[in-house]
Amino acid sequence: MADEKSFDPMNASSPSPSFSEYLRQASPYLAQHRDKTLVLYLPSSMISDAAMLQSLARDCVLLNSLGLKLVITLGAGDWLDQAYREAGLSWQHHHNTRITQAEHLPLLESTIGRVRARVESSITQASAEHHLPGALVSGNWVVAKPKGVINGMDFQHTGTVRKINRTALTQTLAAGQMVLITPLTYSLSGEAFNINTLEQAFAISDLLNADKLMLFQPAAELASLPKAVKGSELDRLPLSARLQGLIHAHGQGLKRVHLMADNQPDALLQELFSRDGAGTLIYTDRYHQLRPAQAEDIPGLMRLIQPLEAAGILVSRSPEQLEQALSDFWVMEIDQHLIGCAALNAIDGDHAELSCLAVDPAYRDQGLGQELLDQLETQARTQGFQQLWLLTTHTHHWFEEHGFRLTDPQALPASRKNLYNAQRNSKVLVKPIETRI
Ligand SMILES: CC(C)(COP(=O)(O)OP(=O)(O)OC[C@H]1O[C@@H](n2cnc3c(N)ncnc32)[C@H](O)[C@@H]1OP(=O)(O)O)[C@@H](O)C(=O)NCCC(=O)NCCS
């Protein structure tokens, strides 16, 4: 049976978790997400699949009932393609964008109307199942403008977002209503425009300063993505050019973008209510926090360092020893979950020792270890230490790459030399603490 502290219900290798265990893991997120604004992009393929739509509708109603403010943007691409095919029409494209001709607007209006009706009826049904009144509204909060003539190509009734009626949208959400937005949007002169839904979801998220933009995307495109990535590191990811461009264009206005596979409707709840999520998080704000440890962190610290102690990488500490040394520790957390730690102990007035530097394996290779080290060096500098010492059995290369140099155990300050465990035979490293001018 998995230890509850290290239990991860979303990890397939964990034994089958109980309902209570799921609920326990989700509970911190319930309070955390309440009143947060979330823009969700539903691609047309998921709307076409009755079972997926039903599941998504239930989850949207659940999120709304938990106090999240939900803006749902509907894709209609597949539906429009089929309607065009059936009508014997074909799209004109330019740079992967559809050109919407005036004579095709009636077909566009009726098709998007059907997509909207499908979603509205599913959400009404899901609300009834939850014994909740229907709380989905759509309206003309988004104002369109023509995409215009680009490189000589007139995009006609293909539009972009000109502005949103933020006050009305915010009030609607504050009243507990879910907002539904379709690609069919109007300019101030009343002309109809077809706006690419993904572009619309980004623009609304940006203009609304939403807390999260959650996008279902083709599963194959997400297969090799990491769990979390900084917005500035996007270029190295195999994302579509459209998605890359939108993230760059709206980078400053977005807080967190979650990418979820379009064959996994459950990813929405998993991404929101489990520690490791089910998709990829692109974060543009400060995603993790670095702070001094406090008493409540002891279970999280034990969970983090025990496997490393068992592997002989870190020296074993009992919970009591950890508690006594707690004021030496800094911790790094994500969504109230500890993912890193390090301690700084004074040896004497001039020398301090760095110990217990650890980053949760799921979060390594993102520069977090370096960030912890930088923080402790700053602490050491602030406290007036001249040299930072370190004993390690496995990781001396990493520290050498971060400015430490190997030295003889005999060079340790006298009080630390007496405690050196010759059996453990750790390598000893030292780094001068430079005073910054
Ligand atoms: C060492 C540790 C804290 C680094 O954390 P991290 O968040 O992955 O660190 P960063 O992202 O800043 O650095 C990652 C780089 O270090 C390299 N690295 C990780 N462990 C290494 C090791 N033992 N030796 C050499 N390089 C190592 C990674 O390959 C990566 O290299 P890259 O940037 O070329 O891809 C983490 O691997 C860890 O928790 N290790 C176990 C505990 C430990 O050994 N602590 C030190 C004793 S106090």
PDBQT file of the ligand as one rigid body, heavy atoms in Angstrom, charges set to zero:
ROOT
HETATM    1  C1  LIG A 501      21.345  18.115  -8.208  1.00  0.00    +0.000 C 
HETATM    2  C2  LIG A 501      19.897  18.562  -8.378  1.00  0.00    +0.000 C 
HETATM    3  C3  LIG A 501      19.482  19.378  -7.157  1.00  0.00    +0.000 C 
HETATM    4  C4  LIG A 501      19.801  19.432  -9.634  1.00  0.00    +0.000 C 
HETATM    5  O1  LIG A 501      18.461  19.885  -9.753  1.00  0.00    +0.000 OA
HETATM    6  P1  LIG A 501      17.875  20.427 -11.159  1.00  0.00    +0.000 P 
HETATM    7  O2  LIG A 501      16.694  21.265 -10.847  1.00  0.00    +0.000 OA
HETATM    8  O3  LIG A 501      17.730  19.325 -12.120  1.00  0.00    +0.000 OA
HETATM    9  O4  LIG A 501      19.083  21.381 -11.615  1.00  0.00    +0.000 OA
HETATM   10  P2  LIG A 501      19.225  22.314 -12.874  1.00  0.00    +0.000 P 
HETATM   11  O5  LIG A 501      18.022  22.231 -13.736  1.00  0.00    +0.000 OA
HETATM   12  O6  LIG A 501      19.667  23.648 -12.379  1.00  0.00    +0.000 OA
HETATM   13  O7  LIG A 501      20.460  21.600 -13.618  1.00  0.00    +0.000 OA
HETATM   14  C5  LIG A 501      20.242  20.493 -14.444  1.00  0.00    +0.000 C 
HETATM   15  C6  LIG A 501      21.553  20.089 -15.112  1.00  0.00    +0.000 C 
HETATM   16  O8  LIG A 501      22.399  19.442 -14.147  1.00  0.00    +0.000 OA
HETATM   17  C7  LIG A 501      22.745  18.148 -14.620  1.00  0.00    +0.000 C 
HETATM   18  N1  LIG A 501      22.894  17.251 -13.465  1.00  0.00    +0.000 N 
HETATM   19  C8  LIG A 501      21.943  16.793 -12.638  1.00  0.00    +0.000 A 
HETATM   20  N2  LIG A 501      22.495  15.965 -11.723  1.00  0.00    +0.000 NA
HETATM   21  C9  LIG A 501      23.814  15.923 -11.986  1.00  0.00    +0.000 A 
HETATM   22  C10 LIG A 501      24.918  15.245 -11.395  1.00  0.00    +0.000 A 
HETATM   23  N3  LIG A 501      24.785  14.421 -10.361  1.00  0.00    +0.000 N 
HETATM   24  N4  LIG A 501      26.146  15.458 -11.932  1.00  0.00    +0.000 NA
HETATM   25  C11 LIG A 501      26.300  16.277 -12.983  1.00  0.00    +0.000 A 
HETATM   26  N5  LIG A 501      25.299  16.947 -13.590  1.00  0.00    +0.000 NA
HETATM   27  C12 LIG A 501      24.078  16.756 -13.087  1.00  0.00    +0.000 A 
HETATM   28  C13 LIG A 501      21.574  17.765 -15.510  1.00  0.00    +0.000 C 
HETATM   29  O9  LIG A 501      21.958  16.759 -16.428  1.00  0.00    +0.000 OA
HETATM   30  C14 LIG A 501      21.291  19.081 -16.204  1.00  0.00    +0.000 C 
HETATM   31  O10 LIG A 501      22.238  19.302 -17.214  1.00  0.00    +0.000 OA
HETATM   32  P3  LIG A 501      21.878  20.115 -18.542  1.00  0.00    +0.000 P 
HETATM   33  O11 LIG A 501      21.442  21.491 -18.109  1.00  0.00    +0.000 OA
HETATM   34  O12 LIG A 501      23.144  20.083 -19.323  1.00  0.00    +0.000 OA
HETATM   35  O13 LIG A 501      20.768  19.342 -19.171  1.00  0.00    +0.000 OA
HETATM   36  C15 LIG A 501      18.946  17.357  -8.559  1.00  0.00    +0.000 C 
HETATM   37  O14 LIG A 501      19.467  16.548  -9.599  1.00  0.00    +0.000 OA
HETATM   38  C16 LIG A 501      18.788  16.503  -7.324  1.00  0.00    +0.000 C 
HETATM   39  O15 LIG A 501      17.853  16.726  -6.535  1.00  0.00    +0.000 OA
HETATM   40  N6  LIG A 501      19.646  15.493  -7.136  1.00  0.00    +0.000 N 
HETATM   41  C17 LIG A 501      19.558  14.596  -6.004  1.00  0.00    +0.000 C 
HETATM   42  C18 LIG A 501      19.997  15.243  -4.719  1.00  0.00    +0.000 C 
HETATM   43  C19 LIG A 501      21.463  15.676  -4.722  1.00  0.00    +0.000 C 
HETATM   44  O16 LIG A 501      22.305  15.031  -5.313  1.00  0.00    +0.000 OA
HETATM   45  N7  LIG A 501      21.742  16.775  -3.999  1.00  0.00    +0.000 N 
HETATM   46  C20 LIG A 501      23.074  17.312  -3.875  1.00  0.00    +0.000 C 
HETATM   47  C21 LIG A 501      23.681  16.914  -2.587  1.00  0.00    +0.000 C 
HETATM   48  S1  LIG A 501      23.438  18.153  -1.354  1.00  0.00    +0.000 SA
ENDROOT
TORSDOF 0
